[in-house]
């Protein structure tokens, strides 16, 4: 497996579990400022007391699951409360039929102060009959095996077989229809039994991550079996990805958007978060504070979290980073930090910038990590990559070193420590013989930044101290 492939696979699996949600105030830590959206959607629920299917649409990796779980807890705190169910469809798509988990989750909602299981048992029996009625095989073959070879029956035999088969299908359809009607009757009774004056809210999450077959089956089960008064389904989806799944099931010729409309009564597009807010959300989501707030680390290193987040915000402000890219950068950051000991130098701003290059500019990162280009070419590449506004004094104070000046200085010093051409030393100490060309940066500011970094801790640190860990090579090189 190539190293880049390995890093990508590990980054995609770096999530460290759900953000802790306060039971008393679910939106207490509302980093993405989404409580108003939950309040709006709660008002929508009051309109659809008879039942509905609502699509909550948002791009993958933008915090939909966290929002849904916070909203769910908020609904359960209403007076009178909403009964709610959360179903992660992706965790169950190894099953052939989603009917089983869809019914099983209903057991988690009971009538207050009642231990009566009879209603749910009746519902399960009706569901079992429905599953059996729908599981009968379709299309018995009229080709038989004779003497080890497949041969066609005679025409008259085929006609008889088809007639019998058709009658059987009619009987099966009648049985299945009765089973569906009985199931919906039992479901209505169960929902009425557990209900307050508010609908049961049934959240279905991660549907767009399921296999195409399973995703379509969930939609069809919800539409044909669970569409009764008193249940509101919330489908938390990336609509574009779900439409791709529909095309994967039916073929590219289907109008996936129109097909999806048949199942959804109302769609709500969850507004994308501000990138600055999303940085703070991802910092918490990937539990980066567990590294920066380590007791041993806090003794020596100060304000590292601030330095990392400021760099993230700068890149978001001046580079067109998508939310998915930003999520991958923070995921890879979380993994790479595990390669550092609490007392090792990190330089969070440079570290995060290099991680950004790994995700968004992999060729340049590869050149840097392998010390493949001269330092002048590195300067040219970075100056071409980073907008002038980011390289200049963003605070508007003439002559003041910008945030990225120092990050750039750290990059040049650590790269020079590996490259060992001596050009950077000449640039700082011998301007007469200097050959390095700086086009966009303030040259004096850069020299001051390099000198400051060298006087602190940068003189002996090579760039590979960081890039090897970002590449996850420390654990895999043997």
C-alpha positions in Angstrom: 0.0 0.0 0.0 1.4 3.4 -0.9 2.0 5.8 2.0 -0.5 8.4 0.7 -3.2 5.8 0.5 -2.4 4.6 4.0 -2.7 8.1 5.4 -6.0 8.7 3.6 -7.5 5.5 5.0 -6.3 6.2 8.5 -7.6 9.8 8.3 -11.0 8.7 7.3 -11.2 6.5 10.4 -9.8 9.0 12.8 -13.1 10.1 14.4 -13.0 9.7 18.1 -16.7 9.3 18.9 -19.5 11.6 19.5 -19.1 15.0 21.1 -20.5 14.9 24.6 -23.9 16.5 24.8 -25.2 18.1 27.9 -28.5 16.5 29.0 -29.8 19.6 30.6 -28.8 22.0 27.8 -28.1 20.0 24.6 -26.9 23.1 22.7 -24.8 24.4 25.6 -21.6 23.9 23.5 -23.1 25.2 20.2 -19.9 25.8 18.3 -21.6 25.8 15.0 -24.4 28.1 16.2 -27.2 25.8 15.2 -29.7 26.0 18.0 -31.9 28.4 16.0 -32.2 25.8 13.3 -33.4 23.2 15.8 -36.0 25.7 17.1 -37.3 26.3 13.6 -37.5 22.6 12.9 -39.3 22.0 16.2 -42.0 24.4 15.1 -42.2 22.6 11.8 -42.9 19.3 13.7 -45.9 21.0 15.4 -47.4 21.5 11.9 -46.9 17.9 10.8 -48.6 16.1 13.8 -50.4 13.8 11.3 -47.0 12.5 10.1 -44.5 13.3 7.4 -41.0 12.5 6.0 -38.6 15.4 6.4 -35.2 15.5 4.7 -32.5 17.3 6.6 -29.9 17.9 3.9 -26.3 18.8 4.4 -22.9 17.8 3.1 -21.1 14.9 4.6 -18.7 15.8 7.4 -20.5 19.1 8.3 -21.8 18.0 11.7 -25.3 16.7 10.8 -25.1 13.7 13.2 -24.1 16.0 16.1 -26.9 18.4 15.2 -29.4 15.6 15.0 -28.4 14.1 18.4 -28.6 17.6 20.1 -32.0 18.3 18.5 -33.2 14.8 19.6 -32.3 15.6 23.2 -33.9 19.0 22.9 -37.1 17.5 21.8 -37.1 15.0 24.7 -36.9 18.0 27.1 -40.0 19.7 25.6 -43.1 19.7 27.8 -44.9 17.5 27.0 -41.8 15.8 25.5 -41.5 14.3 22.1 -40.9 10.6 21.9 -37.9 10.1 19.7 -35.9 7.3 18.0 -32.4 7.5 16.5 -31.4 4.9 13.9 -28.0 4.8 12.3 -28.9 3.0 9.0 -25.2 2.6 8.0 -24.6 0.4 11.1 -27.3 -2.0 10.0 -26.9 -2.2 6.2 -25.3 -5.7 6.5 -28.9 -6.9 7.0 -31.0 -7.8 4.0 -34.2 -6.1 5.1 -34.3 -2.8 7.1 -37.7 -3.8 8.4 -36.1 -5.6 11.3 -34.2 -2.6 12.8 -37.0 -0.2 11.9 -39.4 -2.3 14.1 -36.8 -3.2 16.8 -36.1 0.5 17.5 -39.8 1.1 18.3 -39.3 -1.1 21.4 -37.1 1.8 22.9 -40.2 4.0 23.1 -42.7 2.9 25.7 -45.8 4.4 27.3 -44.9 6.2 30.5 -45.4 4.2 33.6 -46.3 1.0 31.7 -44.6 -2.3 31.5 -47.1 -3.8 29.1 -45.3 -5.5 26.2 -48.4 -6.8 24.5 -48.7 -3.9 22.0 -45.1 -4.3 20.8 -45.4 -8.1 20.7 -48.5 -7.8 18.4 -46.5 -5.4 16.2 -43.6 -7.9 16.0 -45.9 -10.7 15.0 -47.4 -8.6 12.3 -43.9 -7.7 11.1 -42.9 -11.3 11.1 -45.9 -12.3 8.9 -45.1 -9.4 6.6 -41.4 -10.5 6.3 -42.4 -14.1 5.6 -45.0 -13.0 3.0 -42.4 -10.8 1.2 -39.6 -13.4 1.4 -41.2 -16.0 -1.0 -39.0 -16.4 -4.0 -40.0 -14.9 -7.3 -40.0 -16.7 -10.6 -39.5 -20.5 -10.3 -37.5 -21.7 -13.2 -39.3 -23.7 -15.9 -35.9 -25.2 -16.8 -35.2 -28.5 -15.2 -32.1 -30.6 -14.7 -32.1 -33.9 -16.5 -29.1 -36.3 -16.5 -26.8 -33.5 -15.3 -27.9 -31.1 -18.1 -30.3 -28.2 -18.2 -33.1 -28.8 -20.7 -36.4 -26.9 -21.5 -39.7 -28.5 -20.6 -42.2 -29.1 -23.4 -44.3 -26.2 -24.5 -47.4 -27.6 -22.8 -45.6 -28.2 -19.6 -44.3 -24.7 -19.7 -47.8 -23.4 -20.2 -49.1 -25.4 -17.2 -46.2 -24.3 -15.1 -46.7 -20.6 -16.0 -50.4 -20.9 -15.2 -49.6 -22.4 -11.8 -46.9 -19.9 -11.2 -49.2 -16.9 -12.0 -51.9 -18.3 -9.6 -49.3 -18.6 -6.9 -48.1 -15.0 -7.5 -51.7 -13.8 -7.2 -52.1 -15.7 -3.9 -48.8 -14.3 -2.6 -49.8 -10.8 -3.5 -53.1 -11.1 -1.7 -51.3 -12.6 1.4 -48.7 -9.8 1.3 -51.3 -7.1 1.0 -53.2 -8.4 4.0 -50.0 -8.7 6.0 -49.2 -5.0 5.1 -52.6 -3.9 6.2 -52.4 -5.9 9.5 -48.9 -4.5 10.2 -50.0 -0.9 9.6 -53.0 -1.5 11.9 -50.8 -2.8 14.7 -48.3 0.1 14.1 -51.1 2.7 14.4 -52.3 1.1 17.7 -48.7 1.0 19.1 -48.0 4.7 18.1 -51.4 5.8 19.5 -50.6 3.9 22.7 -47.2 5.5 23.3 -48.1 8.9 22.0 -48.5 12.2 23.7 -50.2 15.0 21.8 -47.0 15.2 19.7 -45.8 13.0 17.0 -43.2 10.3 17.4 -40.0 11.6 15.8 -38.0 8.9 14.1 -34.5 10.0 13.0 -32.7 8.0 10.3 -29.1 9.0 10.0 -26.2 8.0 7.6 -28.6 6.8 4.9 -26.3 8.2 2.2 -23.4 6.0 3.4 -25.4 2.8 3.0 -25.1 0.5 0.0 -27.5 1.5 -2.8 -29.7 -1.5 -2.3 -30.1 -1.0 1.4 -30.7 2.8 1.0 -33.5 2.2 -1.4 -35.0 -0.5 0.7 -35.1 1.9 3.7 -36.9 4.5 1.7 -39.4 2.0 0.4 -40.1 0.5 3.8 -40.6 3.9 5.3 -43.0 5.0 2.5 -45.1 1.8 2.2 -45.2 0.5 5.7 -44.5 3.3 8.2 -46.4 6.2 6.6 -49.1 6.5 9.2 -50.5 9.3 11.3 -48.3 10.2 14.3 -44.8 9.4 13.0 -42.5 12.0 11.6 -39.4 10.7 9.9 -36.3 12.8 9.8 -33.9 11.6 7.1 -30.5 13.1 7.8 -28.8 12.9 4.4 -26.4 14.3 1.9 -28.9 14.5 -0.8 -26.3 14.5 -3.6 -24.8 11.3 -2.3 -28.1 9.6 -1.7 -29.1 10.5 -5.3 -25.9 8.8 -6.4 -26.9 5.7 -4.5 -30.3 5.7 -6.2 -28.6 5.8 -9.6 -26.3 3.0 -8.4 -29.4 0.9 -7.8 -31.6 1.7 -10.7 -29.0 2.8 -13.3 -27.8 6.2 -14.4 -30.9 6.8 -16.6 -33.2 7.4 -13.6 -34.1 10.9 -12.5 -32.9 10.4 -8.9 -34.0 13.8 -7.7 -37.6 13.1 -8.9 -37.5 9.6 -7.4 -36.4 11.0 -4.1 -39.2 13.5 -4.1 -41.8 10.7 -3.9 -40.6 9.8 -0.5 -40.0 13.2 1.0 -42.7 15.7 2.1 -40.4 18.6 2.9 -36.7 19.3 2.6 -34.7 21.5 4.9 -31.1 22.5 3.9 -29.0 22.7 7.0 -27.0 25.9 6.5 -23.2 25.3 6.1 -21.3 26.5 9.1 -18.9 29.4 9.0 -15.4 28.0 8.4 -14.0 29.6 11.6 -16.8 28.0 13.7 -16.2 24.7 11.9 -12.5 24.8 12.9 -13.5 25.1 16.6 -16.0 22.3 16.1 -13.4 20.0 14.5 -10.8 20.8 17.2 -13.3 19.5 19.8 -14.6 16.7 17.7 -11.2 15.2 17.1 -10.3 15.8 20.8 -7.1 17.7 20.0 -7.1 19.3 23.4 -6.2 16.0 24.9 -2.7 16.5 23.3 -2.2 20.2 23.9 -3.5 20.1 27.5 -1.4 17.1 28.6 0.2 17.9 32.0 3.7 17.3 30.8 3.3 19.4 27.7 1.7 22.4 29.4 4.9 22.8 31.5 7.0 23.6 28.5 4.7 24.8 25.7 2.2 27.6 25.9 -0.8 28.6 23.7 -0.2 25.9 21.1 -3.9 25.4 20.6 -4.3 29.1 19.8 -1.4 28.9 17.3 -2.9 25.9 15.5 -6.5 27.3 15.3 -5.2 30.7 14.1 -3.4 29.0 11.3 -6.5 27.0 10.4 -8.6 30.2 10.4 -6.0 32.0 8.2 -6.1 29.2 5.6 -9.9 29.1 5.6 -9.9 32.9 5.2 -7.5 33.1 2.3 -7.6 29.7 0.7 -10.7 28.1 -0.8 -10.8 25.0 1.5 -14.0 22.9 1.4 -15.6 21.6 4.6 -14.7 18.1 3.6 -11.0 19.1 3.1 -11.0 20.8 6.4 -12.4 17.8 8.1 -9.7 15.6 6.5 -7.0 18.0 7.6 -8.2 17.9 11.2 -8.6 14.1 11.1 -5.0 13.7 9.8 -3.8 16.2 12.5 -5.4 14.1 15.2 -3.7 10.9 14.0 -0.3 12.6 13.5 -0.3 14.1 17.0 -0.4 10.6 18.4 3.2 10.2 17.0 4.5 13.0 19.2 5.7 12.6 22.8 4.4 15.2 25.2 7.8 16.8 25.5 8.6 17.0 21.7 8.7 20.2 19.7 5.7 20.6 17.4 5.5 24.2 16.1 1.6 23.9 15.7 1.3 26.6 13.0 3.9 25.0 10.8 2.6 21.5 11.6 -1.0 22.4 10.6 0.2 24.2 7.5 2.1 21.0 6.4 -0.9 18.9 7.1 -2.9 21.2 4.9 -0.4 20.7 2.1 -0.6 17.0 2.6 -4.3 17.0 2.0 -4.7 19.9 -0.5 -1.3 20.1 -2.3 0.1 16.5 -2.0 2.7 16.9 -4.7 4.3 19.9 -3.0 4.1 18.2 0.4 5.9 15.2 -1.2 8.6 17.4 -2.5 9.1 19.0 0.9 9.0 15.7 2.9 11.6 14.2 0.6 13.8 17.3 0.5 13.4 17.2 -3.3 13.6 20.8 -4.3 16.1 23.7 -3.8 15.1 26.2 -1.1 14.5 28.9 -3.8 12.0 26.7 -5.5 10.3 26.1 -2.2 10.0 29.9 -1.7 8.6 30.3 -5.2 6.0 27.5 -4.6 4.8 28.9 -1.3 4.6 32.5 -2.6 2.6 31.3 -5.6 0.3 29.2 -3.4 -0.5 31.7 -0.7 -2.4 34.9 -1.6 -0.6 38.2 -1.1 -3.0 39.3 1.6 -2.1 36.3 3.7 1.6 37.1 3.3 1.2 40.7 4.1 0.4 42.4 7.4 -3.3 41.3 7.8 -3.7 43.6 10.9 -3.0 46.6 8.8 -0.1 47.9 10.9 2.9 48.8 8.6 6.1 47.0 9.4 4.5 44.5 11.8 5.2 40.8 11.3 2.2 39.0 10.0 1.1 35.6 11.4 2.2 33.8 8.3 5.6 35.5 8.2 6.6 33.4 11.2 5.1 30.2 9.8 7.0 30.7 6.6 10.2 31.4 8.5 9.8 28.1 10.4 9.2 26.3 7.2 12.4 27.7 5.6 14.6 27.1 8.7 13.4 23.5 9.2 13.6 22.7 5.5 17.1 24.2 5.4 18.2 22.0 8.3 17.5 19.0 6.1 18.5 20.5 2.8 21.8 21.8 4.1 22.7 24.0 1.2 23.6 26.9 3.4 21.7 29.4 1.3 19.4 30.4 4.1 22.4 31.3 6.3 23.8 33.5 3.6 20.4 35.1 3.1 20.3 36.1 6.8 24.0 36.9 7.5 25.5 38.0 4.2 23.1 40.1 2.1 25.9 41.0 -0.4 26.3 37.4 -1.5 22.7 36.4 -1.1 21.1 34.8 -4.1 17.6 34.0 -2.7 14.8 36.1 -4.2 11.8 37.0 -2.1 9.0 38.5 -4.2 5.9 38.9 -2.1 7.0 38.8 1.5 8.5 41.7 3.4 12.2 40.7 3.3 13.2 42.4 6.6 10.2 40.9 8.4 11.2 37.5 7.1 14.8 37.9 8.2 13.6 39.0 11.7 11.3 36.0 11.9 14.0 33.6 10.9 16.4 35.1 13.4 13.8 34.9 16.2 13.0 31.3 15.4 16.7 30.3 15.3 17.2 32.0 18.7 14.4 30.0 20.2 14.3 26.3 19.2 14.4 26.0 15.4 18.1 25.8 14.7 18.4 22.1 15.2 15.0 20.9 14.1 14.7 19.3 10.7 11.5 19.4 8.6 11.3 15.6 8.6 10.7 15.7 12.3 7.2 16.9 11.3 6.7 15.4 7.8 7.6 11.9 8.9 4.8 12.0 11.5 2.3 13.5 9.1 3.2 10.7 6.7 2.8 8.3 9.6 6.2 6.9 8.7 7.5 6.6 12.3 5.3 3.6 13.1 5.4 2.0 9.7 9.1 2.2 8.5 10.1 -0.7 10.8 
